[in-house]
Amino acid sequence: MQEHQLESIFSASEAALSQDGKVDLAGLGFWKAVAAVKRHPEWRDRYAGRIAAIDRVAFERGVRLRVPLSLGVTALAVGTVAGFGAVVASLFAPRPWKGLLLLGGSGALLVATHDLAHFIVGRALGIRFTSMFLGGKLLIEPGLKIDYESYLQVPPRRRAWMHASGAIKTTAVAILTFLVALAGGFPRWVKWLLGANASVVILTEIFFSTRYSDWKRYGREMRIAREVGLV
């Protein structure tokens, strides 16, 4: 893609977002232009801020259930502490609370630690975030909104590991809570449920995430790193 094409695509995207109605950035070629900027480091300083502005407007128009970043991260941290506390408490609790605490703690950790891992690893690698939001079909899946200017300014391998961090953390939580169930004298039904959960998480990462989610993004950024020789 030539630089004059970038100008045309970004101008068309800005014009579309200045009007009412749904805007298809992909149809306008916006994300192809972003991919081109990623592959031309000399374009990053010139276009990163403009890309971030377009992305931010499109996001705010499309996602209504947003909360400030500080509030969202605090909620994730509280959920992580509560989940970990429930898992520890389950080791000493009597039945039937024993199994219920482990299941509840496992669920809280799975939900809270995924985006918290993205946040911690991303910030450590120089990537900023602007807010948290709820999405998914039921509007209950938490998500982090990336500040695209900072995202484009860091090397692609850093972007890749930020994406991978959530998937790694989710898989680790599923496996570790299953191992706790095996080693902690829990009822058989708890072991079966957490074993099934660990299996579903692993299969999801292998067959879904590699095509649509975190591992797909990890692979995309690693390919860019190899193409342009950036680390």
KOLSEKOL-504661 format. One record per residue (C-alpha): residue number from 0; residue in three letters; x, y, z. Coordinates in pm, 1 decimal, always signed. Example, Ala and Ser with C-alpha at 12.3 -4.5 7.8 and 13.67 -1.06 7.14 Angstrom:
BEGIN
site resi=0, resn=Ala, c1=+1230.0, c2=-450.0, c3=+780.0
site resi=1, resn=Ser, c1=+1367.0, c2=-106.0, c3=+714.0
//
This chain:
BEGIN
site resi=0, resn=Met, c1=+0.0, c2=+0.0, c3=+0.0
site resi=1, resn=Gln, c1=+129.0, c2=+344.9, c3=-96.1
site resi=2, resn=Glu, c1=+128.6, c2=+640.4, c3=+141.1
site resi=3, resn=His, c1=-119.0, c2=+837.5, c3=-70.6
site resi=4, resn=Gln, c1=-361.3, c2=+547.0, c3=-29.7
site resi=5, resn=Leu, c1=-330.4, c2=+576.6, c3=+348.2
site resi=6, resn=Glu, c1=-428.2, c2=+941.4, c3=+330.7
site resi=7, resn=Ser, c1=-732.8, c2=+856.6, c3=+121.1
site resi=8, resn=Ile, c1=-845.7, c2=+575.7, c3=+354.9
site resi=9, resn=Phe, c1=-795.3, c2=+776.1, c3=+673.9
site resi=10, resn=Ser, c1=-977.2, c2=+1076.1, c3=+528.5
site resi=11, resn=Ala, c1=-1268.5, c2=+855.0, c3=+421.4
site resi=12, resn=Ser, c1=-1282.8, c2=+697.3, c3=+767.4
site resi=13, resn=Glu, c1=-1284.3, c2=+1036.6, c3=+939.3
site resi=14, resn=Ala, c1=-1555.2, c2=+1164.5, c3=+706.1
site resi=15, resn=Ala, c1=-1773.1, c2=+858.6, c3=+767.6
site resi=16, resn=Leu, c1=-1736.7, c2=+890.7, c3=+1145.4
site resi=17, resn=Ser, c1=-1834.6, c2=+1257.4, c3=+1131.4
site resi=18, resn=Gln, c1=-2181.5, c2=+1152.9, c3=+1016.5
site resi=19, resn=Asp, c1=-2457.7, c2=+957.9, c3=+1186.7
site resi=20, resn=Gly, c1=-2507.4, c2=+589.4, c3=+1120.2
site resi=21, resn=Lys, c1=-2305.7, c2=+273.8, c3=+1134.6
site resi=22, resn=Val, c1=-1951.9, c2=+291.9, c3=+996.4
site resi=23, resn=Asp, c1=-1774.2, c2=-14.1, c3=+854.3
site resi=24, resn=Leu, c1=-1406.2, c2=+68.0, c3=+902.0
site resi=25, resn=Ala, c1=-1302.4, c2=-267.1, c3=+760.7
site resi=26, resn=Gly, c1=-1503.5, c2=-201.0, c3=+445.8
site resi=27, resn=Leu, c1=-1330.5, c2=+134.8, c3=+408.6
site resi=28, resn=Gly, c1=-991.9, c2=-36.5, c3=+422.0
site resi=29, resn=Phe, c1=-899.4, c2=+116.9, c3=+757.9
site resi=30, resn=Trp, c1=-755.7, c2=-199.4, c3=+914.2
site resi=31, resn=Lys, c1=-558.1, c2=-281.5, c3=+600.6
site resi=32, resn=Ala, c1=-409.0, c2=+66.3, c3=+624.2
site resi=33, resn=Val, c1=-325.0, c2=+5.4, c3=+990.7
site resi=34, resn=Ala, c1=-151.9, c2=-319.2, c3=+893.8
site resi=35, resn=Ala, c1=+50.1, c2=-126.5, c3=+635.3
site resi=36, resn=Val, c1=+160.9, c2=+125.4, c3=+896.9
site resi=37, resn=Lys, c1=+273.1, c2=-159.0, c3=+1121.1
site resi=38, resn=Arg, c1=+494.4, c2=-286.4, c3=+841.2
site resi=39, resn=His, c1=+648.5, c2=+57.9, c3=+775.6
site resi=40, resn=Pro, c1=+805.3, c2=+185.8, c3=+1099.9
site resi=41, resn=Glu, c1=+886.0, c2=+516.6, c3=+932.6
site resi=42, resn=Trp, c1=+509.9, c2=+585.1, c3=+910.0
site resi=43, resn=Arg, c1=+431.9, c2=+521.7, c3=+1275.8
site resi=44, resn=Asp, c1=+505.5, c2=+868.4, c3=+1415.7
site resi=45, resn=Arg, c1=+311.9, c2=+1030.9, c3=+1132.7
site resi=46, resn=Tyr, c1=-2.5, c2=+820.7, c3=+1153.7
site resi=47, resn=Ala, c1=-22.3, c2=+660.5, c3=+1501.1
site resi=48, resn=Gly, c1=-212.6, c2=+950.2, c3=+1656.0
site resi=49, resn=Arg, c1=-452.7, c2=+976.1, c3=+1364.2
site resi=50, resn=Ile, c1=-520.5, c2=+602.9, c3=+1368.3
site resi=51, resn=Ala, c1=-580.6, c2=+615.0, c3=+1743.2
site resi=52, resn=Ala, c1=-830.1, c2=+901.7, c3=+1704.6
site resi=53, resn=Ile, c1=-1030.0, c2=+716.5, c3=+1438.7
site resi=54, resn=Asp, c1=-1024.9, c2=+394.3, c3=+1640.7
site resi=55, resn=Arg, c1=-1134.8, c2=+575.9, c3=+1956.9
site resi=56, resn=Val, c1=-1432.2, c2=+747.2, c3=+1791.0
site resi=57, resn=Ala, c1=-1545.3, c2=+420.4, c3=+1630.1
site resi=58, resn=Phe, c1=-1512.7, c2=+238.1, c3=+1961.5
site resi=59, resn=Glu, c1=-1706.5, c2=+498.8, c3=+2158.4
site resi=60, resn=Arg, c1=-1985.3, c2=+496.1, c3=+1901.5
site resi=61, resn=Gly, c1=-2007.5, c2=+118.9, c3=+1901.7
site resi=62, resn=Val, c1=-1962.7, c2=+32.1, c3=+2270.8
site resi=63, resn=Arg, c1=-2192.5, c2=+201.3, c3=+2519.5
site resi=64, resn=Leu, c1=-2118.5, c2=+4.1, c3=+2837.2
site resi=65, resn=Arg, c1=-1785.0, c2=+161.5, c3=+2928.9
site resi=66, resn=Val, c1=-1625.7, c2=+241.7, c3=+3264.6
site resi=67, resn=Pro, c1=-1313.8, c2=+444.1, c3=+3352.6
site resi=68, resn=Leu, c1=-994.1, c2=+241.6, c3=+3337.1
site resi=69, resn=Ser, c1=-908.7, c2=+292.0, c3=+3705.7
site resi=70, resn=Leu, c1=-1250.6, c2=+165.2, c3=+3816.0
site resi=71, resn=Gly, c1=-1235.9, c2=-133.8, c3=+3582.9
site resi=72, resn=Val, c1=-885.3, c2=-238.8, c3=+3685.9
site resi=73, resn=Thr, c1=-978.5, c2=-200.1, c3=+4052.7
site resi=74, resn=Ala, c1=-1278.1, c2=-428.1, c3=+3998.3
site resi=75, resn=Leu, c1=-1054.9, c2=-687.2, c3=+3830.3
site resi=76, resn=Ala, c1=-805.6, c2=-669.1, c3=+4117.0
site resi=77, resn=Val, c1=-1083.3, c2=-711.2, c3=+4374.5
site resi=78, resn=Gly, c1=-1223.5, c2=-1006.2, c3=+4178.2
site resi=79, resn=Thr, c1=-877.7, c2=-1164.9, c3=+4162.9
site resi=80, resn=Val, c1=-821.6, c2=-1128.3, c3=+4538.9
site resi=81, resn=Ala, c1=-1171.4, c2=-1258.0, c3=+4613.7
site resi=82, resn=Gly, c1=-1124.7, c2=-1554.2, c3=+4380.2
site resi=83, resn=Phe, c1=-788.1, c2=-1644.3, c3=+4526.0
site resi=84, resn=Gly, c1=-929.5, c2=-1611.3, c3=+4878.2
site resi=85, resn=Ala, c1=-1218.0, c2=-1843.0, c3=+4792.6
site resi=86, resn=Val, c1=-979.7, c2=-2104.5, c3=+4650.1
site resi=87, resn=Val, c1=-764.1, c2=-2093.4, c3=+4965.6
site resi=88, resn=Ala, c1=-1070.1, c2=-2103.3, c3=+5190.7
site resi=89, resn=Ser, c1=-1200.8, c2=-2406.7, c3=+5003.1
site resi=90, resn=Leu, c1=-904.6, c2=-2609.7, c3=+5124.6
site resi=91, resn=Phe, c1=-1018.6, c2=-2571.2, c3=+5485.0
site resi=92, resn=Ala, c1=-1397.2, c2=-2543.0, c3=+5454.0
site resi=93, resn=Pro, c1=-1639.1, c2=-2827.4, c3=+5536.6
site resi=94, resn=Arg, c1=-1866.8, c2=-2983.6, c3=+5278.3
site resi=95, resn=Pro, c1=-2070.8, c2=-2867.6, c3=+5087.6
site resi=96, resn=Trp, c1=-1900.6, c2=-2527.5, c3=+5108.7
site resi=97, resn=Lys, c1=-1570.1, c2=-2681.7, c3=+5010.2
site resi=98, resn=Gly, c1=-1668.4, c2=-2751.1, c3=+4650.9
site resi=99, resn=Leu, c1=-1879.9, c2=-2438.4, c3=+4612.6
site resi=100, resn=Leu, c1=-1595.1, c2=-2214.5, c3=+4726.7
site resi=101, resn=Leu, c1=-1350.9, c2=-2374.8, c3=+4484.6
site resi=102, resn=Leu, c1=-1591.6, c2=-2346.2, c3=+4193.0
site resi=103, resn=Gly, c1=-1678.4, c2=-1986.8, c3=+4277.4
site resi=104, resn=Gly, c1=-1314.4, c2=-1893.9, c3=+4324.0
site resi=105, resn=Ser, c1=-1219.1, c2=-2060.3, c3=+3998.0
site resi=106, resn=Gly, c1=-1490.0, c2=-1870.8, c3=+3810.9
site resi=107, resn=Ala, c1=-1388.5, c2=-1538.7, c3=+3964.1
site resi=108, resn=Leu, c1=-1023.6, c2=-1595.4, c3=+3874.8
site resi=109, resn=Leu, c1=-1106.1, c2=-1694.0, c3=+3518.3
site resi=110, resn=Val, c1=-1308.7, c2=-1376.3, c3=+3464.4
site resi=111, resn=Ala, c1=-1089.4, c2=-1130.2, c3=+3655.1
site resi=112, resn=Thr, c1=-735.2, c2=-1236.0, c3=+3569.4
site resi=113, resn=His, c1=-763.9, c2=-1247.7, c3=+3190.4
site resi=114, resn=Asp, c1=-786.5, c2=-874.3, c3=+3128.8
site resi=115, resn=Leu, c1=-578.3, c2=-800.3, c3=+3436.8
site resi=116, resn=Ala, c1=-295.4, c2=-996.5, c3=+3274.9
site resi=117, resn=His, c1=-336.0, c2=-796.0, c3=+2953.7
site resi=118, resn=Phe, c1=-322.7, c2=-474.9, c3=+3156.2
site resi=119, resn=Ile, c1=-19.2, c2=-562.2, c3=+3368.2
site resi=120, resn=Val, c1=+186.0, c2=-706.1, c3=+3081.8
site resi=121, resn=Gly, c1=+75.8, c2=-432.5, c3=+2841.7
site resi=122, resn=Arg, c1=+170.8, c2=-150.8, c3=+3077.4
site resi=123, resn=Ala, c1=+505.6, c2=-317.0, c3=+3150.7
site resi=124, resn=Leu, c1=+574.2, c2=-328.6, c3=+2776.1
site resi=125, resn=Gly, c1=+472.7, c2=+33.0, c3=+2709.3
site resi=126, resn=Ile, c1=+112.5, c2=-13.6, c3=+2593.7
site resi=127, resn=Arg, c1=-154.1, c2=+206.9, c3=+2746.3
site resi=128, resn=Phe, c1=-529.3, c2=+150.4, c3=+2780.0
site resi=129, resn=Thr, c1=-814.0, c2=+401.0, c3=+2783.1
site resi=130, resn=Ser, c1=-1113.2, c2=+228.9, c3=+2945.3
site resi=131, resn=Met, c1=-1287.9, c2=-96.4, c3=+3021.7
site resi=132, resn=Phe, c1=-1610.5, c2=-213.7, c3=+2865.0
site resi=133, resn=Leu, c1=-1863.1, c2=-493.7, c3=+2864.6
site resi=134, resn=Gly, c1=-1918.5, c2=-683.6, c3=+2541.8
site resi=135, resn=Gly, c1=-2002.8, c2=-1024.4, c3=+2403.8
site resi=136, resn=Lys, c1=-2346.1, c2=-1155.6, c3=+2311.2
site resi=137, resn=Leu, c1=-2476.5, c2=-1116.0, c3=+2666.6
site resi=138, resn=Leu, c1=-2287.6, c2=-790.2, c3=+2732.9
site resi=139, resn=Ile, c1=-2117.0, c2=-944.8, c3=+3036.4
site resi=140, resn=Glu, c1=-1767.6, c2=-1010.1, c3=+2902.6
site resi=141, resn=Pro, c1=-1516.9, c2=-753.3, c3=+3032.6
site resi=142, resn=Gly, c1=-1269.6, c2=-605.5, c3=+2786.8
site resi=143, resn=Leu, c1=-985.3, c2=-353.6, c3=+2781.9
site resi=144, resn=Lys, c1=-969.3, c2=-76.3, c3=+2523.6
site resi=145, resn=Ile, c1=-618.1, c2=-29.8, c3=+2392.3
site resi=146, resn=Asp, c1=-476.5, c2=+314.9, c3=+2330.3
site resi=147, resn=Tyr, c1=-383.1, c2=+253.3, c3=+1968.9
site resi=148, resn=Glu, c1=-118.7, c2=+525.0, c3=+1952.7
site resi=149, resn=Ser, c1=+89.9, c2=+360.2, c3=+2225.0
site resi=150, resn=Tyr, c1=+13.0, c2=+18.0, c3=+2075.3
site resi=151, resn=Leu, c1=+162.6, c2=+116.4, c3=+1740.0
site resi=152, resn=Gln, c1=+465.7, c2=+278.9, c3=+1898.1
site resi=153, resn=Val, c1=+595.6, c2=-39.1, c3=+2064.8
site resi=154, resn=Pro, c1=+773.5, c2=-318.7, c3=+1873.2
site resi=155, resn=Pro, c1=+544.2, c2=-591.9, c3=+1734.1
site resi=156, resn=Arg, c1=+685.0, c2=-863.5, c3=+1959.0
site resi=157, resn=Arg, c1=+573.7, c2=-663.7, c3=+2261.2
site resi=158, resn=Arg, c1=+227.3, c2=-632.3, c3=+2114.3
site resi=159, resn=Ala, c1=+225.7, c2=-1006.6, c3=+2053.8
site resi=160, resn=Trp, c1=+309.2, c2=-1094.6, c3=+2414.3
site resi=161, resn=Met, c1=+51.6, c2=-851.9, c3=+2548.0
site resi=162, resn=His, c1=-212.1, c2=-1040.5, c3=+2347.3
site resi=163, resn=Ala, c1=-80.0, c2=-1379.5, c3=+2456.1
site resi=164, resn=Ser, c1=-71.4, c2=-1291.0, c3=+2826.3
site resi=165, resn=Gly, c1=-447.2, c2=-1319.3, c3=+2876.5
site resi=166, resn=Ala, c1=-469.3, c2=-1657.6, c3=+2705.8
site resi=167, resn=Ile, c1=-174.1, c2=-1791.5, c3=+2904.4
site resi=168, resn=Lys, c1=-322.5, c2=-1670.6, c3=+3233.1
site resi=169, resn=Thr, c1=-666.8, c2=-1817.2, c3=+3158.0
site resi=170, resn=Thr, c1=-519.8, c2=-2156.6, c3=+3071.6
site resi=171, resn=Ala, c1=-299.2, c2=-2153.4, c3=+3381.5
site resi=172, resn=Val, c1=-593.1, c2=-2072.1, c3=+3609.9
site resi=173, resn=Ala, c1=-807.8, c2=-2349.8, c3=+3462.4
site resi=174, resn=Ile, c1=-532.6, c2=-2609.0, c3=+3500.3
site resi=175, resn=Leu, c1=-420.5, c2=-2501.2, c3=+3847.6
site resi=176, resn=Thr, c1=-770.9, c2=-2498.2, c3=+3995.9
site resi=177, resn=Phe, c1=-827.2, c2=-2846.6, c3=+3851.9
site resi=178, resn=Leu, c1=-504.7, c2=-2962.2, c3=+4018.0
site resi=179, resn=Val, c1=-622.8, c2=-2810.9, c3=+4347.0
site resi=180, resn=Ala, c1=-943.0, c2=-3014.2, c3=+4315.1
site resi=181, resn=Leu, c1=-742.3, c2=-3332.2, c3=+4255.9
site resi=182, resn=Ala, c1=-505.5, c2=-3276.5, c3=+4545.2
site resi=183, resn=Gly, c1=-736.8, c2=-3119.5, c3=+4801.5
site resi=184, resn=Gly, c1=-984.5, c2=-3396.1, c3=+4879.9
site resi=185, resn=Phe, c1=-1276.8, c2=-3239.4, c3=+4695.6
site resi=186, resn=Pro, c1=-1595.8, c2=-3422.9, c3=+4594.5
site resi=187, resn=Arg, c1=-1581.4, c2=-3615.1, c3=+4270.4
site resi=188, resn=Trp, c1=-1834.7, c2=-3387.5, c3=+4099.4
site resi=189, resn=Val, c1=-1612.0, c2=-3086.0, c3=+4164.5
site resi=190, resn=Lys, c1=-1316.2, c2=-3266.7, c3=+4008.4
site resi=191, resn=Trp, c1=-1524.3, c2=-3357.6, c3=+3705.3
site resi=192, resn=Leu, c1=-1652.0, c2=-3002.3, c3=+3659.7
site resi=193, resn=Leu, c1=-1310.4, c2=-2841.3, c3=+3689.6
site resi=194, resn=Gly, c1=-1154.9, c2=-3109.9, c3=+3471.4
site resi=195, resn=Ala, c1=-1417.7, c2=-3043.5, c3=+3205.0
site resi=196, resn=Asn, c1=-1360.2, c2=-2669.6, c3=+3239.8
site resi=197, resn=Ala, c1=-983.9, c2=-2709.9, c3=+3194.0
site resi=198, resn=Ser, c1=-1043.7, c2=-2923.9, c3=+2885.3
site resi=199, resn=Val, c1=-1283.5, c2=-2670.6, c3=+2734.7
site resi=200, resn=Val, c1=-1040.9, c2=-2383.8, c3=+2801.1
site resi=201, resn=Ile, c1=-749.6, c2=-2569.6, c3=+2639.7
site resi=202, resn=Leu, c1=-956.9, c2=-2669.7, c3=+2336.7
site resi=203, resn=Thr, c1=-1089.6, c2=-2314.8, c3=+2304.4
site resi=204, resn=Glu, c1=-737.8, c2=-2174.2, c3=+2301.4
site resi=205, resn=Ile, c1=-629.3, c2=-2428.7, c3=+2039.4
site resi=206, resn=Phe, c1=-926.7, c2=-2412.8, c3=+1803.8
site resi=207, resn=Phe, c1=-1093.9, c2=-2076.0, c3=+1869.6
site resi=208, resn=Ser, c1=-831.5, c2=-1835.6, c3=+1998.2
site resi=209, resn=Thr, c1=-587.6, c2=-1921.0, c3=+1719.9
site resi=210, resn=Arg, c1=-851.1, c2=-1821.4, c3=+1463.4
site resi=211, resn=Tyr, c1=-1042.1, c2=-1537.9, c3=+1627.4
site resi=212, resn=Ser, c1=-888.2, c2=-1412.7, c3=+1950.8
site resi=213, resn=Asp, c1=-567.2, c2=-1368.6, c3=+2151.3
site resi=214, resn=Trp, c1=-349.2, c2=-1632.2, c3=+1984.5
site resi=215, resn=Lys, c1=-454.7, c2=-1510.0, c3=+1640.8
site resi=216, resn=Arg, c1=-340.3, c2=-1158.8, c3=+1733.9
site resi=217, resn=Tyr, c1=-19.9, c2=-1299.5, c3=+1880.3
site resi=218, resn=Gly, c1=+54.6, c2=-1478.5, c3=+1552.7
site resi=219, resn=Arg, c1=-27.9, c2=-1169.2, c3=+1348.5
site resi=220, resn=Glu, c1=+212.8, c2=-948.0, c3=+1540.3
site resi=221, resn=Met, c1=+488.7, c2=-1210.5, c3=+1541.4
site resi=222, resn=Arg, c1=+460.4, c2=-1238.8, c3=+1163.0
site resi=223, resn=Ile, c1=+497.1, c2=-862.8, c3=+1135.4
site resi=224, resn=Ala, c1=+801.8, c2=-877.0, c3=+1362.0
site resi=225, resn=Arg, c1=+964.1, c2=-1133.5, c3=+1134.9
site resi=226, resn=Glu, c1=+874.9, c2=-940.1, c3=+819.5
site resi=227, resn=Val, c1=+1018.6, c2=-609.3, c3=+932.2
site resi=228, resn=Gly, c1=+1292.3, c2=-743.9, c3=+1157.9
site resi=229, resn=Leu, c1=+1170.4, c2=-560.3, c3=+1467.6
site resi=230, resn=Val, c1=+1191.2, c2=-692.2, c3=+1821.7
//
